[in-house]
Amino acid sequence: MELRGKQKRYLRATAHDMRPLFSVGKQGLTPNWLEQLGSAIDKRELFKVNILNNSDVTVSEVKEYIEANSNIQVVQTIGHTLLLFGQAQNPKYRDYSVTVAKI
């Protein structure tokens, strides 16, 4: 699902007070880390990822890696934090995606 402007605005407003759920550190980007992101998306649909200061990757590298290797979309990047969204496989966990589809 390609997000439009109003949908992104809704997701940004919803995630405003969220704390980052995942971090990227010294080990960088690995397939195992991306698999964990996918599992979390299936349960939550919307969360933040923080890039630590000791990481060897940049924000743009993380964004490109996530979008190229998964169905997860980067909604927003602020500083070292990325906001990620993806539709859950299980309809039971589709809270945000149902609302976003109506916007």
Helices and strands as residue ranges (DSSP letters): H 5-14, E 20-24, H 31-44, E 46-51, H 59-69, E 73-78, E 81-85, G 91-93, H 96-102
